[in-house]
């Protein structure tokens, strides 16, 4: 995967997170920034009251690819019993 230049990440942050309305990407970022704790995909989905995981997981991946979120460990999912990732805001871009 090609690395994303820091200026591109900053631009994404300014345009996608701060500059637009209530997209899922904005909601995810704001939730994680406000909580300031790592969360699993399912915890994010439940906190945002979203029923379709396909609305959330791709946006988490996009935020990770842009460097705005980083993986912050693993946890066992209470619903599935599987080990899953946890993500948090990359403090470098707060």
Phi and psi in degrees as GROMACS dihedral restraints (atoms count N, CA, C in turn):
[ dihedral_restraints ]
;  ai    aj    ak    al  type     phi  dphi    fc
    3     4     5     6     1   -77.2    20    10
    4     5     6     7     1   136.3    20    10
    6     7     8     9     1   -68.9    20    10
    7     8     9    10     1   145.8    20    10
    9    10    11    12     1   -98.4    20    10
   10    11    12    13     1   127.9    20    10
   12    13    14    15     1   -63.1    20    10
   13    14    15    16     1   146.3    20    10
   15    16    17    18     1   -57.5    20    10
   16    17    18    19     1   -37.1    20    10
   18    19    20    21     1   -64.8    20    10
   19    20    21    22     1   -36.4    20    10
   21    22    23    24     1   -66.3    20    10
   22    23    24    25     1   -40.9    20    10
   24    25    26    27     1   -62.4    20    10
   25    26    27    28     1   -44.7    20    10
   27    28    29    30     1   -62.1    20    10
   28    29    30    31     1   -41.7    20    10
   30    31    32    33     1   -61.9    20    10
   31    32    33    34     1   -43.8    20    10
   33    34    35    36     1   -59.9    20    10
   34    35    36    37     1   -44.8    20    10
   36    37    38    39     1   -58.0    20    10
   37    38    39    40     1   -48.7    20    10
   39    40    41    42     1   -67.8    20    10
   40    41    42    43     1   -40.4    20    10
   42    43    44    45     1   -84.2    20    10
   43    44    45    46     1   -43.7    20    10
   45    46    47    48     1   -85.6    20    10
   46    47    48    49     1   -39.3    20    10
   48    49    50    51     1   -90.9    20    10
   49    50    51    52     1   -52.0    20    10
   51    52    53    54     1   -82.1    20    10
   52    53    54    55     1   -35.4    20    10
   54    55    56    57     1   -87.4    20    10
   55    56    57    58     1   -15.0    20    10
   57    58    59    60     1  -111.6    20    10
   58    59    60    61     1   170.4    20    10
   60    61    62    63     1   -75.1    20    10
   61    62    63    64     1  -150.4    20    10
   63    64    65    66     1   -82.6    20    10
   64    65    66    67     1    70.1    20    10
   66    67    68    69     1   -83.9    20    10
   67    68    69    70     1   163.6    20    10
   69    70    71    72     1   -59.4    20    10
   70    71    72    73     1   -37.9    20    10
   72    73    74    75     1   -60.8    20    10
   73    74    75    76     1   -43.6    20    10
   75    76    77    78     1   -64.4    20    10
   76    77    78    79     1   -44.4    20    10
   78    79    80    81     1   -62.1    20    10
   79    80    81    82     1   -42.5    20    10
   81    82    83    84     1   -63.1    20    10
   82    83    84    85     1   -49.7    20    10
   84    85    86    87     1   -60.5    20    10
   85    86    87    88     1   -47.4    20    10
   87    88    89    90     1   -63.6    20    10
   88    89    90    91     1   -39.7    20    10
   90    91    92    93     1   -59.9    20    10
   91    92    93    94     1   -49.7    20    10
   93    94    95    96     1   -67.8    20    10
   94    95    96    97     1   -35.3    20    10
   96    97    98    99     1   -68.3    20    10
   97    98    99   100     1   -40.4    20    10
   99   100   101   102     1   -69.3    20    10
  100   101   102   103     1   -43.7    20    10
  102   103   104   105     1   -72.7    20    10
  103   104   105   106     1   -34.5    20    10
  105   106   107   108     1    55.9    20    10
  106   107   108   109     1    35.3    20    10
  108   109   110   111     1  -136.9    20    10
  109   110   111   112     1   151.3    20    10
  111   112   113   114     1   -66.5    20    10
  112   113   114   115     1   144.3    20    10
  114   115   116   117     1  -136.9    20    10
  115   116   117   118     1   151.6    20    10
  117   118   119   120     1   -81.5    20    10
  118   119   120   121     1   165.0    20    10
  120   121   122   123     1   -56.5    20    10
  121   122   123   124     1   -44.9    20    10
  123   124   125   126     1   -65.8    20    10
  124   125   126   127     1   -36.9    20    10
  126   127   128   129     1   -63.5    20    10
  127   128   129   130     1   -39.4    20    10
  129   130   131   132     1   -64.9    20    10
  130   131   132   133     1   -45.7    20    10
  132   133   134   135     1   -58.2    20    10
  133   134   135   136     1   -45.9    20    10
  135   136   137   138     1   -66.7    20    10
  136   137   138   139     1   -40.9    20    10
  138   139   140   141     1   -65.3    20    10
  139   140   141   142     1   -32.3    20    10
  141   142   143   144     1   -90.5    20    10
  142   143   144   145     1    -0.9    20    10
  144   145   146   147     1    57.2    20    10
  145   146   147   148     1    45.2    20    10
  147   148   149   150     1  -103.2    20    10
  148   149   150   151     1   139.1    20    10
  150   151   152   153     1   -96.0    20    10
  151   152   153   154     1   -25.9    20    10
  153   154   155   156     1  -103.6    20    10
  154   155   156   157     1   112.8    20    10
  156   157   158   159     1   -61.7    20    10
  157   158   159   160     1   -24.3    20    10
  159   160   161   162     1   -70.9    20    10
  160   161   162   163     1   -10.8    20    10
  162   163   164   165     1   -83.8    20    10
  163   164   165   166     1   -22.8    20    10
  165   166   167   168     1  -106.0    20    10
  166   167   168   169     1   -48.5    20    10
  168   169   170   171     1   -57.2    20    10
  169   170   171   172     1   -43.4    20    10
  171   172   173   174     1   -62.9    20    10
  172   173   174   175     1   -33.4    20    10
  174   175   176   177     1   -71.2    20    10
  175   176   177   178     1   -36.1    20    10
  177   178   179   180     1   -62.3    20    10
  178   179   180   181     1   -43.5    20    10
  180   181   182   183     1   -62.1    20    10
  181   182   183   184     1   -42.9    20    10
  183   184   185   186     1   -63.2    20    10
  184   185   186   187     1   -41.7    20    10
  186   187   188   189     1   -65.2    20    10
  187   188   189   190     1   -36.7    20    10
  189   190   191   192     1   -66.1    20    10
  190   191   192   193     1   -45.2    20    10
  192   193   194   195     1   -61.9    20    10
  193   194   195   196     1   -32.5    20    10
  195   196   197   198     1   -80.3    20    10
  196   197   198   199     1    -8.5    20    10
  198   199   200   201     1    85.6    20    10
  199   200   201   202     1     6.6    20    10
  201   202   203   204     1   -81.9    20    10
  202   203   204   205     1   -27.7    20    10
  204   205   206   207     1  -119.0    20    10
  205   206   207   208     1   151.0    20    10
  207   208   209   210     1  -132.1    20    10
  208   209   210   211     1   153.4    20    10
  210   211   212   213     1   -71.9    20    10
  211   212   213   214     1   139.6    20    10
  213   214   215   216     1  -133.8    20    10
  214   215   216   217     1    50.0    20    10
  216   217   218   219     1   103.6    20    10
  217   218   219   220     1  -171.1    20    10
  219   220   221   222     1  -132.7    20    10
  220   221   222   223     1   158.3    20    10
  222   223   224   225     1  -148.1    20    10
  223   224   225   226     1   160.5    20    10
  225   226   227   228     1   -90.2    20    10
  226   227   228   229     1   125.0    20    10
  228   229   230   231     1   -70.0    20    10
  229   230   231   232     1   129.6    20    10
  231   232   233   234     1   -67.2    20    10
  232   233   234   235     1   -29.4    20    10
  234   235   236   237     1   -85.6    20    10
  235   236   237   238     1   -39.5    20    10
  237   238   239   240     1  -104.9    20    10
  238   239   240   241     1   -20.1    20    10
  240   241   242   243     1    78.1    20    10
  241   242   243   244     1     2.9    20    10
  243   244   245   246     1   -91.1    20    10
  244   245   246   247     1   155.4    20    10
  246   247   248   249     1   -79.2    20    10
  247   248   249   250     1   128.8    20    10
  249   250   251   252     1  -130.7    20    10
  250   251   252   253     1   163.8    20    10
  252   253   254   255     1   -77.5    20    10
  253   254   255   256     1   157.6    20    10
  255   256   257   258     1  -122.2    20    10
  256   257   258   259     1   143.3    20    10
  258   259   260   261     1  -126.4    20    10
  259   260   261   262     1   155.3    20    10
  261   262   263   264     1  -145.0    20    10
  262   263   264   265     1   168.4    20    10
  264   265   266   267     1   -68.9    20    10
  265   266   267   268     1   138.0    20    10
  267   268   269   270     1   -76.4    20    10
  268   269   270   271     1   107.4    20    10
  270   271   272   273     1   -60.3    20    10
  271   272   273   274     1   -18.3    20    10
  273   274   275   276     1   -61.0    20    10
  274   275   276   277     1   -26.7    20    10
  276   277   278   279     1  -110.4    20    10
  277   278   279   280     1    10.4    20    10
